Amino acid sequence: MQNPQTSVTETLRHDWSETEVLDLFALPLNDLIFQAQSWYRQFFDPNAIQLSTLINIKTGGCPEDCAYCPQSGRYHTGLQAEPLMDLEVVKTAAIEAKQKGASRFCMGAAWRSPKDRELDQVIDMIAAVKSVGLETCATLGMLTANQARRLQAAGLDFYNHNLDSSETFYETIISTRAYQDRLDTLAAVRASGMSVCCGGIVGMGETPCDRAQMLITLANMPRHPESVPINLLVKVEGTPLQDEPELDPFAMVRMIAVTRIMMPASYVRLSAGRMEMNDECQALCFLAGANSVFYGERLLTTDNPEFCRDQSLFARLGLKPLQ
């Protein structure tokens, strides 16, 4: 089995066309999952799953207008803005996460972009989490090249900055930040030497073409993101997308499978929205190539499956935590 963290093999492609990707989405489900499994097993143990914990180190009050986000200060979701979390609280949460089997600890802050004094505090948190023996990830909004270098020098392993959707659809859900701003942050993260965590959201009203275009943007980068989170929209009352129709569960499975085929050496994370999926849907997503989840009962500001429920599901499926 090849190690996706140490090499990028010649088998990885960076030249996908929209026609090719749409053809993948249109395959019979059995054929699509067979292809995804074939790639999956070349790079990973198909029965091992990476467990990550995500906490909100700074909640609410974000000035952006992302239509899906309850942390936007523009929407009335009942969420109260809170200041940056205390360092010791973060460290305690990291210790608990490791005790429950997590190998990566992710910290999210509801900022458009961090100020340098705020970054100083986050850097202290990175050191505290790494002292526990966990990989570190942060999502703090847009970064300058210098901020990315500072985070890398502090030991941050991954930086998350999602594309959310295709460039075309993006304009219908966000007006306060351009798509190019996201690409610029990703470029700064990559240039700094940190690993990239980048994916998107399905179920916002986008088309299969939008999903294909988002994946093409990621897969045709000179280097694939090391981690690709695929989120199912969590509809929060008070946000513009609160009444969006339910997504066909098989559309989520197909999204996972196509992501696995296009970026076979990346971790594909079944991310937000697992509370809306039954065990059978999640099992199909793992079969289709998802090999990472967020672990813990809260995912930023929304619910996530309880620890015991995940433990039970993994045991029933024969999945073991990645060490």
C-alpha positions in Angstrom: 0.0 0.0 0.0 1.4 3.4 -1.0 1.7 6.1 1.6 -0.3 9.2 0.5 1.5 11.4 3.0 5.0 10.9 1.6 4.6 10.7 -2.2 2.4 11.7 -5.1 2.6 8.9 -7.6 2.4 9.1 -11.4 -1.1 7.5 -11.2 -2.6 10.8 -9.9 -4.3 12.9 -12.5 -4.5 16.7 -12.8 -6.3 17.0 -16.1 -9.9 16.1 -15.6 -12.5 17.4 -18.0 -16.1 18.2 -17.1 -17.4 15.5 -19.5 -15.3 12.8 -17.8 -16.5 13.8 -14.4 -20.2 14.0 -15.3 -19.8 10.5 -16.9 -18.6 9.2 -13.6 -21.5 10.8 -11.8 -23.9 9.1 -14.3 -22.5 5.6 -13.8 -24.7 2.8 -12.3 -24.0 3.0 -8.6 -22.5 -0.4 -8.4 -20.0 0.4 -11.1 -19.1 3.7 -9.6 -18.5 2.2 -6.1 -16.4 -0.5 -7.7 -14.2 2.0 -9.4 -13.9 4.0 -6.2 -13.0 0.9 -4.1 -10.4 -0.1 -6.7 -8.6 3.3 -6.3 -9.2 3.4 -2.5 -7.4 0.1 -1.9 -4.3 1.2 -3.8 -3.6 4.0 -1.2 -5.4 3.1 2.0 -6.5 0.4 4.4 -10.3 0.3 3.5 -11.1 -0.7 7.1 -9.3 2.1 8.8 -10.9 5.5 9.5 -9.3 8.7 10.6 -11.0 10.4 13.5 -10.8 14.2 13.8 -12.4 16.5 16.4 -13.5 20.0 15.5 -14.2 22.7 18.0 -15.2 26.3 17.7 -12.5 28.5 19.3 -14.4 31.6 18.3 -18.1 31.5 17.8 -20.4 33.8 15.7 -20.4 37.4 14.7 -18.8 36.7 11.3 -19.3 39.6 8.9 -19.6 37.4 5.8 -23.0 36.4 4.2 -22.4 32.7 3.5 -26.0 31.5 2.9 -25.5 28.2 4.8 -23.8 29.5 7.9 -25.5 30.2 11.2 -22.3 32.0 12.4 -22.9 34.9 10.0 -23.8 38.1 12.0 -26.3 39.0 9.2 -28.8 36.2 10.1 -31.0 35.7 13.1 -30.3 32.1 14.1 -30.3 32.5 17.9 -26.6 32.0 18.0 -24.7 34.3 20.4 -21.3 35.5 19.5 -18.6 34.5 21.9 -14.9 35.6 22.3 -11.9 33.5 21.5 -11.8 30.4 23.7 -9.4 30.2 26.7 -6.1 28.3 26.0 -6.6 25.8 28.8 -10.1 25.0 27.6 -8.7 24.2 24.2 -6.0 22.0 25.7 -8.5 20.1 27.9 -10.7 19.5 24.8 -7.7 18.2 22.9 -6.8 15.8 25.7 -10.4 14.5 25.8 -10.4 14.1 22.0 -7.2 12.0 22.1 -8.6 9.8 24.9 -11.6 9.1 22.6 -9.4 8.0 19.7 -9.0 11.2 17.6 -5.7 11.6 15.8 -6.3 15.2 14.5 -7.7 18.2 16.3 -9.3 21.0 14.2 -9.9 24.5 15.5 -12.4 26.8 13.8 -12.9 30.6 14.2 -15.7 32.6 12.8 -13.5 35.3 11.2 -13.4 36.7 7.7 -9.6 36.8 8.3 -7.6 36.8 11.5 -5.8 39.8 12.9 -2.2 39.3 13.8 -2.9 39.6 17.5 -5.5 37.0 17.2 -3.1 34.8 15.3 -0.7 35.0 18.2 -3.3 33.4 20.5 -4.1 30.7 17.9 -0.4 29.9 17.7 -0.4 29.3 21.4 -3.3 26.9 21.0 -1.4 25.0 18.2 1.5 24.5 20.6 -0.8 23.3 23.4 -2.6 20.8 21.1 0.6 19.4 19.6 1.9 18.9 23.2 -0.9 16.4 23.6 0.3 14.4 20.6 -2.4 15.3 18.0 -2.1 16.5 14.5 -3.4 20.1 14.2 -5.7 21.8 11.7 -7.2 25.3 11.7 -9.8 27.1 9.7 -9.6 30.9 10.4 -10.8 32.5 7.2 -8.6 34.1 4.6 -4.8 34.3 5.2 -2.0 36.4 3.9 1.2 34.7 2.7 2.9 35.9 5.9 0.2 34.6 8.2 0.3 31.2 6.4 4.1 31.1 7.0 3.6 32.0 10.7 1.1 29.1 11.2 3.4 26.7 9.4 6.4 27.8 11.6 4.2 27.3 14.6 3.7 23.6 13.6 0.2 23.7 12.2 -0.2 20.6 10.1 -3.3 21.3 8.0 -5.2 24.5 7.1 -8.8 24.1 6.0 -10.3 26.6 3.6 -13.2 25.1 1.6 -14.3 26.2 -1.9 -17.9 25.3 -1.0 -19.0 24.8 -4.6 -18.3 25.7 -8.2 -17.2 29.2 -9.0 -20.5 29.8 -10.9 -22.8 28.6 -8.1 -20.6 30.3 -5.4 -21.9 33.7 -6.5 -25.4 32.7 -5.6 -24.6 31.9 -2.0 -21.8 34.3 -1.0 -21.3 37.9 -2.0 -18.8 39.1 0.6 -15.8 37.1 -0.6 -14.8 36.2 -4.2 -13.9 32.7 -5.3 -10.5 33.9 -6.2 -10.0 35.0 -2.6 -10.4 31.4 -1.6 -8.0 30.2 -4.2 -5.4 32.8 -3.1 -5.6 31.6 0.5 -5.1 28.0 -0.7 -2.1 29.1 -2.7 -0.6 30.8 0.3 -1.2 27.7 2.5 0.4 25.4 -0.1 3.4 27.8 -0.6 4.0 27.8 3.2 4.5 24.0 3.3 1.3 23.2 5.2 -1.0 20.5 4.1 -4.3 21.6 2.5 -7.7 20.6 3.7 -10.3 21.7 1.1 -13.7 20.5 0.0 -17.3 21.7 -0.3 -20.9 21.4 0.5 -23.7 19.5 -1.3 -27.4 20.0 -1.0 -27.4 23.8 -1.4 -29.4 23.7 -4.7 -26.3 23.2 -6.9 -26.4 21.0 -10.0 -24.3 17.9 -10.8 -22.3 20.2 -13.1 -21.5 22.5 -10.1 -20.3 19.4 -8.1 -18.2 18.3 -11.0 -16.7 21.7 -11.5 -15.8 22.0 -7.8 -14.0 18.7 -7.8 -12.2 19.6 -11.1 -10.9 22.8 -9.5 -9.5 20.7 -6.6 -8.2 17.7 -8.6 -6.6 19.7 -11.3 -4.4 21.7 -8.8 -0.7 20.9 -9.2 -1.0 18.9 -5.9 -4.3 17.5 -4.6 -5.5 18.6 -1.2 -4.3 16.1 1.4 -7.8 16.2 3.0 -11.1 16.7 1.2 -14.1 17.2 3.4 -17.5 16.7 1.8 -20.3 18.3 3.8 -24.0 17.8 3.5 -25.9 21.0 4.1 -27.2 21.4 7.6 -30.3 23.5 7.3 -30.4 26.0 10.1 -33.4 28.1 10.8 -32.7 31.8 10.1 -30.3 31.2 7.2 -31.3 31.7 3.6 -31.0 28.0 2.9 -33.2 26.8 5.8 -35.9 25.5 3.4 -33.7 23.9 0.8 -35.1 20.5 -0.3 -33.6 17.3 1.1 -30.7 15.9 -1.0 -31.2 12.4 -2.4 -28.9 10.3 -0.1 -27.4 8.5 -3.2 -26.3 11.9 -4.5 -24.1 12.1 -1.4 -22.7 8.6 -1.9 -21.9 9.5 -5.6 -20.1 12.6 -4.5 -17.9 10.7 -2.1 -17.2 8.0 -4.8 -16.3 10.5 -7.5 -14.1 12.5 -5.1 -12.3 9.2 -4.2 -11.7 8.4 -7.9 -10.4 11.8 -8.8 -8.2 12.2 -5.7 -7.4 8.7 -4.6 -4.5 9.5 -2.3 -6.4 12.1 -0.3 -8.3 11.6 2.9 -12.0 12.0 2.0 -13.9 13.2 5.0 -17.6 12.5 5.5 -18.1 15.8 7.3 -21.0 18.0 8.3 -24.5 16.5 8.0 -24.0 13.1 9.4 -26.9 13.6 11.8 -29.1 13.8 8.8 -27.8 10.4 7.5 -28.9 7.0 8.7 -26.4 4.3 9.4 -27.0 2.7 6.0 -26.2 5.9 4.1 -23.0 6.4 6.1 -22.0 2.8 5.5 -22.4 3.4 1.7 -20.3 6.5 2.0 -17.5 4.5 3.7 -17.8 1.9 1.0 -17.6 4.6 -1.6 -14.3 5.8 -0.2 -14.8 8.1 2.8 -12.1 7.4 5.3 -12.3 10.3 7.7 -15.0 11.7 10.0 -15.4 14.4 12.6 -15.8 12.8 15.9 -17.6 14.3 18.8 -21.1 15.6 19.6 -20.7 19.1 18.3 -19.5 20.3 14.9 -18.8 24.0 15.3 -22.4 25.1 16.1 -24.4 22.1 14.9 -25.0 18.6 16.2 -22.8 15.6 15.3 -23.4 11.9 16.1 -22.8 11.0 19.7 -19.6 9.2 20.6 -21.3 6.0 21.5 -23.3 6.0 18.3 -20.2 6.3 16.2 -18.4 3.6 18.2 -21.4 1.2 17.6 -21.5 2.0 13.9 -17.7 1.5 13.4 -17.9 -1.8 15.3 -20.8 -3.1 13.2 -18.9 -2.2 10.0 -15.5 -3.5 11.2 -13.9 -0.1 10.9 -10.9 0.7 13.2 -9.5 4.1 14.1 -6.4 5.1 12.1 -3.5 5.5 14.6 
